Amino acid sequence: PSKDMVGVGAYFETLPSGSVRVRGLAKAGPAEQSQIISIGDELLAVDETPVHGRPLSELGQFILGPPGSTVHLRFLRGIDGGGYEVYLARGKPAIIPTSGPLAHQ
C-alpha cells in the first residue's frame, strides 16, 4: 500500500476459527472517536467484502484508503450483542493537547 494510505485506527487479530476481531483502538483514531466499535467485536465485512478467514495481510487492501475517504464496516458484537454497521472517514489519530495553552480551550 502507498504511504499516503490510512486506516481507521483499529487493530485486528485473526482467530483460529477465521474470525477477525478488534484487538485494539488507536487513541483518538476514527474507530475510537466513533464510540461504537469495541475491543472484541468481530469484523464481518469491509465495503460489503466478507473478511472471515482472510489473513491480516489482506485486510489492509480493504481497510486502507486515502485520508478522508469513507469506509463501510460491518461488525458483530459479542455472542448475542447483535450486528451493527458504521461508516468511518479514514484518517490519522487526532492530536489532542494534554498540556500547554491549547489543552484548556
MOPAC internal coordinates of N, CA, C and O (Angstrom, degrees):
PM7 1SCF
backbone

  N    0.0000 0     0.00 0     0.00 0    0    0    0
  C    1.4598 1     0.00 0     0.00 0    1    0    0
  C    1.5220 1   111.59 1     0.00 0    2    1    0
  O    1.2310 1   120.85 1   -27.62 1    3    2    1
  N    1.2857 1   115.98 1   152.38 1    3    2    1
  C    1.4554 1   121.64 1   178.82 1    5    3    2
  C    1.5117 1   110.38 1   -67.85 1    6    5    3
  O    1.2310 1   120.92 1   -30.41 1    7    6    5
  N    1.3476 1   115.85 1   149.59 1    7    6    5
  C    1.4632 1   118.74 1   178.92 1    9    7    6
  C    1.5222 1   111.31 1   -68.07 1   10    9    7
  O    1.2310 1   120.07 1   166.11 1   11   10    9
  N    1.3390 1   117.48 1   -13.89 1   11   10    9
  C    1.4582 1   120.88 1   178.43 1   13   11   10
  C    1.5305 1   112.38 1   -86.48 1   14   13   11
  O    1.2310 1   120.39 1   179.64 1   15   14   13
  N    1.3209 1   116.86 1    -0.36 1   15   14   13
  C    1.4597 1   120.70 1   179.61 1   17   15   14
  C    1.5247 1   109.01 1   -86.49 1   18   17   15
  O    1.2310 1   120.77 1   -38.53 1   19   18   17
  N    1.3264 1   116.13 1   141.47 1   19   18   17
  C    1.4589 1   121.20 1   179.59 1   21   19   18
  C    1.5218 1   109.16 1  -132.30 1   22   21   19
  O    1.2310 1   121.31 1   -16.74 1   23   22   21
  N    1.3252 1   115.10 1   163.26 1   23   22   21
  C    1.4619 1   120.55 1  -179.33 1   25   23   22
  C    1.5156 1   111.11 1  -111.87 1   26   25   23
  O    1.2310 1   121.11 1    33.14 1   27   26   25
  N    1.3287 1   115.48 1  -146.86 1   27   26   25
  C    1.4669 1   121.02 1  -176.17 1   29   27   26
  C    1.5263 1   112.65 1  -117.85 1   30   29   27
  O    1.2310 1   120.34 1  -172.86 1   31   30   29
  N    1.3332 1   116.95 1     7.14 1   31   30   29
  C    1.4598 1   119.39 1   178.46 1   33   31   30
  C    1.5156 1   113.73 1    76.23 1   34   33   31
  O    1.2310 1   120.17 1  -147.66 1   35   34   33
  N    1.3212 1   117.27 1    32.34 1   35   34   33
  C    1.4608 1   121.61 1   175.17 1   37   35   34
  C    1.5232 1   107.70 1  -122.64 1   38   37   35
  O    1.2310 1   121.16 1   -39.90 1   39   38   37
  N    1.3224 1   115.39 1   140.10 1   39   38   37
  C    1.4591 1   121.71 1   177.99 1   41   39   38
  C    1.5213 1   107.71 1  -108.76 1   42   41   39
  O    1.2310 1   120.87 1   -43.41 1   43   42   41
  N    1.3279 1   115.94 1   136.59 1   43   42   41
  C    1.4564 1   120.83 1  -174.10 1   45   43   42
  C    1.5235 1   111.22 1  -120.28 1   46   45   43
  O    1.2310 1   121.35 1   -20.86 1   47   46   45
  N    1.3298 1   115.03 1   159.14 1   47   46   45
  C    1.4539 1   122.28 1   172.79 1   49   47   46
  C    1.5188 1   107.74 1  -136.65 1   50   49   47
  O    1.2310 1   120.71 1   -30.53 1   51   50   49
  N    1.3205 1   116.24 1   149.47 1   51   50   49
  C    1.4564 1   121.14 1   176.47 1   53   51   50
  C    1.5212 1   108.18 1  -103.44 1   54   53   51
  O    1.2310 1   120.42 1   -53.35 1   55   54   53
  N    1.3070 1   116.80 1   126.65 1   55   54   53
  C    1.4592 1   122.19 1   178.81 1   57   55   54
  C    1.5267 1   109.77 1   -86.63 1   58   57   55
  O    1.2310 1   119.71 1   -20.31 1   59   58   57
  N    1.3358 1   118.16 1   159.69 1   59   58   57
  C    1.4732 1   120.45 1   178.56 1   61   59   58
  C    1.5259 1   113.28 1   -54.30 1   62   61   59
  O    1.2310 1   120.02 1   152.02 1   63   62   61
  N    1.3288 1   117.57 1   -27.98 1   63   62   61
  C    1.4715 1   121.35 1   178.80 1   65   63   62
  C    1.5226 1   112.64 1   -72.02 1   66   65   63
  O    1.2310 1   120.29 1   168.00 1   67   66   65
  N    1.3471 1   117.04 1   -12.00 1   67   66   65
  C    1.4655 1   120.80 1  -176.83 1   69   67   66
  C    1.5143 1   112.90 1    99.68 1   70   69   67
  O    1.2310 1   120.39 1   170.49 1   71   70   69
  N    1.3225 1   116.85 1    -9.51 1   71   70   69
  C    1.4678 1   120.69 1   178.26 1   73   71   70
  C    1.5213 1   110.13 1   -66.83 1   74   73   71
  O    1.2310 1   121.09 1   -35.97 1   75   74   73
  N    1.3167 1   115.52 1   144.03 1   75   74   73
  C    1.4643 1   121.64 1   175.98 1   77   75   74
  C    1.5258 1   106.77 1  -109.15 1   78   77   75
  O    1.2310 1   120.26 1   -62.63 1   79   78   77
  N    1.3195 1   117.12 1   117.37 1   79   78   77
  C    1.4652 1   121.49 1  -175.30 1   81   79   78
  C    1.5122 1   111.66 1  -117.83 1   82   81   79
  O    1.2310 1   121.32 1   -26.78 1   83   82   81
  N    1.3395 1   115.08 1   153.22 1   83   82   81
  C    1.4589 1   121.61 1   175.91 1   85   83   82
  C    1.5314 1   107.50 1   -73.49 1   86   85   83
  O    1.2310 1   120.88 1   -58.99 1   87   86   85
  N    1.3312 1   115.92 1   121.01 1   87   86   85
  C    1.4643 1   122.22 1  -179.95 1   89   87   86
  C    1.5223 1   111.10 1   -96.07 1   90   89   87
  O    1.2310 1   120.46 1   152.07 1   91   90   89
  N    1.3388 1   116.73 1   -27.93 1   91   90   89
  C    1.4542 1   120.43 1  -178.95 1   93   91   90
  C    1.5123 1   111.01 1  -170.06 1   94   93   91
  O    1.2310 1   121.16 1   -14.12 1   95   94   93
  N    1.3242 1   115.39 1   165.88 1   95   94   93
  C    1.4632 1   122.09 1   179.53 1   97   95   94
  C    1.5293 1   108.67 1  -128.03 1   98   97   95
  O    1.2310 1   120.53 1   -47.13 1   99   98   97
  N    1.3193 1   116.59 1   132.87 1   99   98   97
  C    1.4603 1   121.01 1   177.29 1  101   99   98
  C    1.5238 1   109.44 1   -69.38 1  102  101   99
  O    1.2310 1   120.98 1   -46.87 1  103  102  101
  N    1.3153 1   115.74 1   133.13 1  103  102  101
  C    1.4616 1   120.83 1   179.45 1  105  103  102
  C    1.5224 1   109.03 1   -57.05 1  106  105  103
  O    1.2310 1   120.25 1   -52.55 1  107  106  105
  N    1.3143 1   117.12 1   127.45 1  107  106  105
  C    1.4678 1   124.80 1   178.16 1  109  107  106
  C    1.5238 1   113.49 1    65.47 1  110  109  107
  O    1.2310 1   120.08 1  -163.71 1  111  110  109
  N    1.3340 1   117.45 1    16.29 1  111  110  109
  C    1.4573 1   120.57 1   175.65 1  113  111  110
  C    1.5233 1   110.60 1   -81.99 1  114  113  111
  O    1.2310 1   119.93 1   -12.18 1  115  114  113
  N    1.3215 1   117.74 1   167.82 1  115  114  113
  C    1.4631 1   120.56 1  -178.96 1  117  115  114
  C    1.5288 1   113.76 1   -55.07 1  118  117  115
  O    1.2310 1   119.60 1   139.86 1  119  118  117
  N    1.3263 1   118.36 1   -40.14 1  119  118  117
  C    1.4727 1   120.52 1  -179.01 1  121  119  118
  C    1.5278 1   110.93 1   -65.42 1  122  121  119
  O    1.2310 1   120.31 1   134.64 1  123  122  121
  N    1.3331 1   117.02 1   -45.36 1  123  122  121
  C    1.4671 1   119.20 1   179.21 1  125  123  122
  C    1.5226 1   110.98 1   -66.34 1  126  125  123
  O    1.2310 1   120.52 1   138.95 1  127  126  125
  N    1.3240 1   116.62 1   -41.05 1  127  126  125
  C    1.4599 1   120.13 1  -178.34 1  129  127  126
  C    1.5261 1   112.28 1   -65.97 1  130  129  127
  O    1.2310 1   120.06 1   158.30 1  131  130  129
  N    1.3291 1   117.49 1   -21.70 1  131  130  129
  C    1.4668 1   119.94 1   177.98 1  133  131  130
  C    1.5253 1   110.92 1   -65.78 1  134  133  131
  O    1.2310 1   120.30 1   154.56 1  135  134  133
  N    1.3290 1   117.03 1   -25.44 1  135  134  133
  C    1.4670 1   123.34 1  -177.31 1  137  135  134
  C    1.5265 1   111.98 1    57.16 1  138  137  135
  O    1.2310 1   120.52 1  -154.68 1  139  138  137
  N    1.3184 1   116.60 1    25.32 1  139  138  137
  C    1.4611 1   122.06 1   179.19 1  141  139  138
  C    1.5268 1   110.02 1  -117.71 1  142  141  139
  O    1.2310 1   120.29 1   133.60 1  143  142  141
  N    1.3212 1   117.05 1   -46.40 1  143  142  141
  C    1.4554 1   122.59 1  -175.11 1  145  143  142
  C    1.5283 1   109.76 1   -74.86 1  146  145  143
  O    1.2310 1   120.84 1   -45.77 1  147  146  145
  N    1.3252 1   115.99 1   134.23 1  147  146  145
  C    1.4616 1   121.75 1  -179.58 1  149  147  146
  C    1.5235 1   110.77 1  -124.42 1  150  149  147
  O    1.2310 1   121.07 1   -28.80 1  151  150  149
  N    1.3141 1   115.56 1   151.20 1  151  150  149
  C    1.4550 1   120.84 1   174.21 1  153  151  150
  C    1.5295 1   107.92 1   -59.74 1  154  153  151
  O    1.2310 1   121.04 1   -45.49 1  155  154  153
  N    1.3288 1   115.62 1   134.51 1  155  154  153
  C    1.4587 1   121.32 1  -178.51 1  157  155  154
  C    1.5128 1   113.93 1    98.28 1  158  157  155
  O    1.2310 1   119.92 1   164.71 1  159  158  157
  N    1.3457 1   117.77 1   -15.29 1  159  158  157
  C    1.4643 1   119.87 1   177.23 1  161  159  158
  C    1.5312 1   109.02 1   -65.79 1  162  161  159
  O    1.2310 1   121.07 1   -34.29 1  163  162  161
  N    1.3339 1   115.57 1   145.71 1  163  162  161
  C    1.4622 1   120.59 1  -179.99 1  165  163  162
  C    1.5222 1   109.72 1   -94.96 1  166  165  163
  O    1.2310 1   120.71 1   -53.93 1  167  166  165
  N    1.3260 1   116.24 1   126.07 1  167  166  165
  C    1.4603 1   121.87 1   175.71 1  169  167  166
  C    1.5207 1   108.13 1   -80.51 1  170  169  167
  O    1.2310 1   120.46 1   -59.06 1  171  170  169
  N    1.3263 1   116.73 1   120.94 1  171  170  169
  C    1.4636 1   121.56 1  -178.97 1  173  171  170
  C    1.5233 1   112.48 1   -95.94 1  174  173  171
  O    1.2310 1   120.52 1   138.16 1  175  174  173
  N    1.3388 1   116.61 1   -41.84 1  175  174  173
  C    1.4601 1   120.01 1  -175.54 1  177  175  174
  C    1.5232 1   110.91 1  -154.55 1  178  177  175
  O    1.2310 1   121.59 1   -28.48 1  179  178  177
  N    1.3302 1   114.57 1   151.52 1  179  178  177
  C    1.4576 1   122.70 1   174.27 1  181  179  178
  C    1.5202 1   106.76 1  -122.57 1  182  181  179
  O    1.2310 1   120.51 1   -62.02 1  183  182  181
  N    1.3257 1   116.62 1   117.98 1  183  182  181
  C    1.4716 1   121.05 1  -177.21 1  185  183  182
  C    1.5359 1   111.06 1    49.04 1  186  185  183
  O    1.2310 1   121.05 1  -132.22 1  187  186  185
  N    1.3367 1   115.60 1    47.78 1  187  186  185
  C    1.4696 1   124.14 1   177.11 1  189  187  186
  C    1.5304 1   113.95 1    71.36 1  190  189  187
  O    1.2310 1   119.28 1  -176.55 1  191  190  189
  N    1.3412 1   118.98 1     3.45 1  191  190  189
  C    1.4643 1   121.11 1   176.69 1  193  191  190
  C    1.5279 1   109.12 1   -94.79 1  194  193  191
  O    1.2310 1   119.49 1   -63.79 1  195  194  193
  N    1.3384 1   118.58 1   116.21 1  195  194  193
  C    1.4675 1   120.53 1   178.96 1  197  195  194
  C    1.5271 1   110.68 1   -61.18 1  198  197  195
  O    1.2310 1   120.53 1   -38.18 1  199  198  197
  N    1.3293 1   116.60 1   141.82 1  199  198  197
  C    1.4674 1   120.40 1  -177.58 1  201  199  198
  C    1.5309 1   112.77 1  -114.55 1  202  201  199
  O    1.2310 1   119.42 1   174.54 1  203  202  201
  N    1.3276 1   118.71 1    -5.46 1  203  202  201
  C    1.4659 1   121.19 1  -179.87 1  205  203  202
  C    1.5282 1   110.05 1   -55.85 1  206  205  203
  O    1.2310 1   120.71 1   -50.26 1  207  206  205
  N    1.3378 1   116.25 1   129.74 1  207  206  205
  C    1.4568 1   120.93 1   177.68 1  209  207  206
  C    1.5176 1   114.96 1    83.26 1  210  209  207
  O    1.2310 1   120.12 1   173.59 1  211  210  209
  N    1.3170 1   117.38 1    -6.41 1  211  210  209
  C    1.4710 1   119.44 1   179.40 1  213  211  210
  C    1.5292 1   109.44 1   -82.33 1  214  213  211
  O    1.2310 1   120.23 1   -40.37 1  215  214  213
  N    1.3363 1   117.17 1   139.63 1  215  214  213
  C    1.4636 1   118.99 1   176.17 1  217  215  214
  C    1.5351 1   110.63 1   -69.33 1  218  217  215
  O    1.2310 1   121.12 1   -26.19 1  219  218  217
  N    1.3291 1   115.46 1   153.81 1  219  218  217
  C    1.4688 1   119.76 1   179.79 1  221  219  218
  C    1.5187 1   111.41 1   -56.90 1  222  221  219
  O    1.2310 1   120.30 1   147.92 1  223  222  221
  N    1.3229 1   117.04 1   -32.08 1  223  222  221
  C    1.4609 1   120.32 1  -179.25 1  225  223  222
  C    1.5258 1   112.49 1   -60.78 1  226  225  223
  O    1.2310 1   120.04 1   156.88 1  227  226  225
  N    1.3317 1   117.53 1   -23.12 1  227  226  225
  C    1.4709 1   121.21 1   178.84 1  229  227  226
  C    1.5285 1   112.50 1   -90.04 1  230  229  227
  O    1.2310 1   120.10 1   157.85 1  231  230  229
  N    1.3233 1   117.42 1   -22.15 1  231  230  229
  C    1.4676 1   119.69 1  -175.08 1  233  231  230
  C    1.5195 1   112.91 1   -61.98 1  234  233  231
  O    1.2310 1   120.81 1   144.69 1  235  234  233
  N    1.3224 1   116.05 1   -35.31 1  235  234  233
  C    1.4602 1   119.87 1  -177.92 1  237  235  234
  C    1.5131 1   113.27 1   -55.18 1  238  237  235
  O    1.2310 1   120.33 1   141.62 1  239  238  237
  N    1.3323 1   116.97 1   -38.38 1  239  238  237
  C    1.4669 1   119.35 1  -178.12 1  241  239  238
  C    1.5242 1   112.40 1   -64.79 1  242  241  239
  O    1.2310 1   120.60 1   158.73 1  243  242  241
  N    1.3343 1   116.45 1   -21.27 1  243  242  241
  C    1.4620 1   120.33 1   178.81 1  245  243  242
  C    1.5356 1   111.83 1   -94.63 1  246  245  243
  O    1.2310 1   120.63 1   141.05 1  247  246  245
  N    1.3138 1   116.41 1   -38.95 1  247  246  245
  C    1.4659 1   120.58 1  -173.40 1  249  247  246
  C    1.5238 1   112.45 1   -85.04 1  250  249  247
  O    1.2310 1   120.26 1   141.77 1  251  250  249
  N    1.3357 1   117.10 1   -38.23 1  251  250  249
  C    1.4632 1   120.23 1  -177.74 1  253  251  250
  C    1.5287 1   111.05 1   -74.74 1  254  253  251
  O    1.2310 1   121.46 1   -33.68 1  255  254  253
  N    1.3385 1   114.81 1   146.32 1  255  254  253
  C    1.4579 1   120.71 1   177.83 1  257  255  254
  C    1.5206 1   109.84 1  -168.17 1  258  257  255
  O    1.2310 1   120.16 1     0.64 1  259  258  257
  N    1.3108 1   117.31 1  -179.36 1  259  258  257
  C    1.4602 1   120.79 1   179.99 1  261  259  258
  C    1.5343 1   111.32 1   -62.87 1  262  261  259
  O    1.2310 1   119.82 1   -35.30 1  263  262  261
  N    1.3286 1   117.95 1   144.70 1  263  262  261
  C    1.4642 1   120.70 1   177.93 1  265  263  262
  C    1.5260 1   111.04 1   -54.33 1  266  265  263
  O    1.2310 1   120.62 1   -46.47 1  267  266  265
  N    1.3276 1   116.42 1   133.53 1  267  266  265
  C    1.4598 1   121.98 1   178.21 1  269  267  266
  C    1.5141 1   114.24 1    90.08 1  270  269  267
  O    1.2310 1   119.94 1   166.56 1  271  270  269
  N    1.3392 1   117.72 1   -13.44 1  271  270  269
  C    1.4662 1   119.82 1   177.89 1  273  271  270
  C    1.5300 1   108.70 1   -74.02 1  274  273  271
  O    1.2310 1   120.79 1   -22.67 1  275  274  273
  N    1.3277 1   116.09 1   157.33 1  275  274  273
  C    1.4588 1   121.13 1  -175.17 1  277  275  274
  C    1.5208 1   110.82 1  -101.09 1  278  277  275
  O    1.2310 1   120.96 1   -39.41 1  279  278  277
  N    1.3306 1   115.78 1   140.59 1  279  278  277
  C    1.4549 1   121.50 1   175.61 1  281  279  278
  C    1.5293 1   107.73 1  -126.25 1  282  281  279
  O    1.2310 1   121.17 1   -40.07 1  283  282  281
  N    1.3283 1   115.36 1   139.93 1  283  282  281
  C    1.4683 1   122.83 1  -178.84 1  285  283  282
  C    1.5256 1   107.34 1  -102.87 1  286  285  283
  O    1.2310 1   120.46 1   -60.95 1  287  286  285
  N    1.3397 1   116.72 1   119.05 1  287  286  285
  C    1.4593 1   122.22 1  -179.27 1  289  287  286
  C    1.5223 1   109.92 1  -116.39 1  290  289  287
  O    1.2310 1   120.77 1   -42.43 1  291  290  289
  N    1.3341 1   116.12 1   137.57 1  291  290  289
  C    1.4646 1   121.12 1   176.88 1  293  291  290
  C    1.5329 1   108.10 1  -117.32 1  294  293  291
  O    1.2310 1   120.80 1   -50.39 1  295  294  293
  N    1.3324 1   116.08 1   129.61 1  295  294  293
  C    1.4604 1   122.73 1  -174.45 1  297  295  294
  C    1.5196 1   111.33 1  -126.08 1  298  297  295
  O    1.2310 1   121.56 1   -16.29 1  299  298  297
  N    1.3304 1   114.62 1   163.71 1  299  298  297
  C    1.4493 1   123.56 1   170.09 1  301  299  298
  C    1.5235 1   106.61 1  -126.68 1  302  301  299
  O    1.2310 1   120.56 1   -52.46 1  303  302  301
  N    1.3307 1   116.54 1   127.54 1  303  302  301
  C    1.4590 1   120.70 1  -177.81 1  305  303  302
  C    1.5201 1   110.16 1   -99.70 1  306  305  303
  O    1.2310 1   120.49 1   -61.37 1  307  306  305
  N    1.3235 1   116.67 1   118.63 1  307  306  305
  C    1.4552 1   122.14 1   173.19 1  309  307  306
  C    1.5183 1   113.51 1    56.08 1  310  309  307
  O    1.2310 1   120.75 1    12.93 1  311  310  309
  N    1.3078 1   116.18 1  -167.07 1  311  310  309
  C    1.4709 1   121.71 1  -176.80 1  313  311  310
  C    1.5267 1   110.59 1   -72.63 1  314  313  311
  O    1.2310 1   120.26 1   134.59 1  315  314  313
  N    1.3228 1   117.12 1   -45.41 1  315  314  313
  C    1.4602 1   119.40 1  -176.53 1  317  315  314
  C    1.5264 1   111.92 1  -128.67 1  318  317  315
  O    1.2310 1   120.91 1  -155.54 1  319  318  317
  N    1.3302 1   115.86 1    24.46 1  319  318  317
  C    1.4642 1   119.96 1  -177.85 1  321  319  318
  C    1.5124 1   113.57 1   -80.55 1  322  321  319
  O    1.2310 1   120.27 1   166.58 1  323  322  321
  N    1.3235 1   117.08 1   -13.42 1  323  322  321
  C    1.4557 1   119.76 1   178.64 1  325  323  322
  C    1.5132 1   112.68 1    86.42 1  326  325  323
  O    1.2310 1   121.73 1   -11.27 1  327  326  325
  N    1.3175 1   114.29 1   168.73 1  327  326  325
  C    1.4522 1   120.58 1  -179.79 1  329  327  326
  C    1.5149 1   111.46 1   -94.68 1  330  329  327
  O    1.2310 1   121.26 1   -21.61 1  331  330  329
  N    1.3183 1   115.20 1   158.39 1  331  330  329
  C    1.4586 1   120.63 1   174.50 1  333  331  330
  C    1.5174 1   109.54 1  -152.25 1  334  333  331
  O    1.2310 1   121.37 1   -19.50 1  335  334  333
  N    1.3178 1   114.98 1   160.50 1  335  334  333
  C    1.4563 1   121.91 1   179.24 1  337  335  334
  C    1.5126 1   108.98 1  -125.30 1  338  337  335
  O    1.2310 1   121.02 1   -30.59 1  339  338  337
  N    1.3152 1   115.65 1   149.41 1  339  338  337
  C    1.4545 1   120.21 1   178.47 1  341  339  338
  C    1.5344 1   108.14 1  -144.25 1  342  341  339
  O    1.2310 1   121.35 1   -38.05 1  343  342  341
  N    1.3148 1   115.03 1   141.95 1  343  342  341
  C    1.4615 1   121.65 1   173.35 1  345  343  342
  C    1.5167 1   106.40 1  -108.91 1  346  345  343
  O    1.2310 1   120.39 1   -57.31 1  347  346  345
  N    1.3328 1   116.85 1   122.69 1  347  346  345
  C    1.4607 1   120.95 1  -178.59 1  349  347  346
  C    1.5137 1   110.32 1  -122.41 1  350  349  347
  O    1.2310 1   120.88 1   -35.01 1  351  350  349
  N    1.3276 1   115.93 1   144.99 1  351  350  349
  C    1.4560 1   121.48 1   171.28 1  353  351  350
  C    1.5237 1   107.06 1   -84.30 1  354  353  351
  O    1.2310 1   121.14 1   -53.69 1  355  354  353
  N    1.3156 1   115.43 1   126.31 1  355  354  353
  C    1.4568 1   119.21 1   178.09 1  357  355  354
  C    1.5213 1   109.48 1   -66.43 1  358  357  355
  O    1.2310 1   120.90 1   -36.19 1  359  358  357
  N    1.3120 1   115.88 1   143.81 1  359  358  357
  C    1.4553 1   118.78 1   177.91 1  361  359  358
  C    1.5064 1   111.81 1   177.06 1  362  361  359
  O    1.2310 1   121.71 1    -9.90 1  363  362  361
  N    1.3041 1   114.33 1   170.10 1  363  362  361
  C    1.4523 1   121.20 1   176.79 1  365  363  362
  C    1.5151 1   108.48 1   -83.13 1  366  365  363
  O    1.2310 1   120.72 1   -23.61 1  367  366  365
  N    1.3488 1   116.24 1   156.39 1  367  366  365
  C    1.4632 1   118.08 1   176.75 1  369  367  366
  C    1.5237 1   111.42 1   -57.21 1  370  369  367
  O    1.2310 1   121.24 1   -37.98 1  371  370  369
  N    1.3237 1   115.24 1   142.02 1  371  370  369
  C    1.4629 1   120.62 1   176.80 1  373  371  370
  C    1.5229 1   109.00 1   -70.32 1  374  373  371
  O    1.2310 1   120.70 1   -33.12 1  375  374  373
  N    1.3044 1   116.28 1   146.88 1  375  374  373
  C    1.4596 1   120.15 1   176.07 1  377  375  374
  C    1.5152 1   107.61 1   -90.55 1  378  377  375
  O    1.2310 1   121.23 1   -62.56 1  379  378  377
  N    1.3185 1   115.26 1   117.44 1  379  378  377
  C    1.4608 1   120.47 1  -178.80 1  381  379  378
  C    1.5241 1   108.03 1  -110.03 1  382  381  379
  O    1.2310 1   119.99 1   -66.04 1  383  382  381
  N    1.3271 1   117.62 1   113.96 1  383  382  381
  C    1.4629 1   119.09 1  -179.57 1  385  383  382
  C    1.5212 1   111.32 1   -65.28 1  386  385  383
  O    1.2310 1   121.06 1   -43.76 1  387  386  385
  N    1.3180 1   115.57 1   136.24 1  387  386  385
  C    1.4554 1   120.36 1   179.00 1  389  387  386
  C    1.5251 1   111.40 1  -109.56 1  390  389  387
  O    1.2310 1   120.64 1   167.28 1  391  390  389
  N    1.3091 1   116.38 1   -12.72 1  391  390  389
  C    1.4613 1   119.60 1   176.03 1  393  391  390
  C    1.5227 1   107.39 1  -152.59 1  394  393  391
  O    1.2310 1   121.00 1   -15.79 1  395  394  393
  N    1.3042 1   115.68 1   164.21 1  395  394  393
  C    1.4508 1   119.86 1  -178.41 1  397  395  394
  C    1.5116 1   111.41 1    95.56 1  398  397  395
  O    1.2310 1   120.20 1     1.53 1  399  398  397
  N    1.3267 1   117.23 1  -178.47 1  399  398  397
  C    1.4782 1   121.24 1  -172.22 1  401  399  398
  C    1.5122 1   114.66 1   -63.92 1  402  401  399
  O    1.2310 1   119.12 1   152.15 1  403  402  401
  N    1.3411 1   119.28 1   -27.85 1  403  402  401
  C    1.4654 1   120.21 1  -177.09 1  405  403  402
  C    1.5209 1   112.50 1   -81.34 1  406  405  403
  O    1.2310 1   119.79 1   162.76 1  407  406  405
  N    1.3166 1   118.01 1   -17.24 1  407  406  405
  C    1.4556 1   121.20 1  -173.36 1  409  407  406
  C    1.5286 1   112.19 1   -68.59 1  410  409  407
  O    1.2310 1   119.67 1   158.63 1  411  410  409
  N    1.2994 1   118.24 1   -21.37 1  411  410  409
  C    1.4696 1   120.48 1  -173.02 1  413  411  410
  C    1.5109 1   112.96 1  -113.32 1  414  413  411
  O    1.2310 1   120.48 1  -161.90 1  415  414  413
  N    1.3234 1   116.69 1    18.10 1  415  414  413
  C    1.4735 1   119.18 1   179.11 1  417  415  414
  C    1.5012 1   110.80 1   -84.20 1  418  417  415
  O    1.2310 1   120.10 1   180.00 1  419  418  417

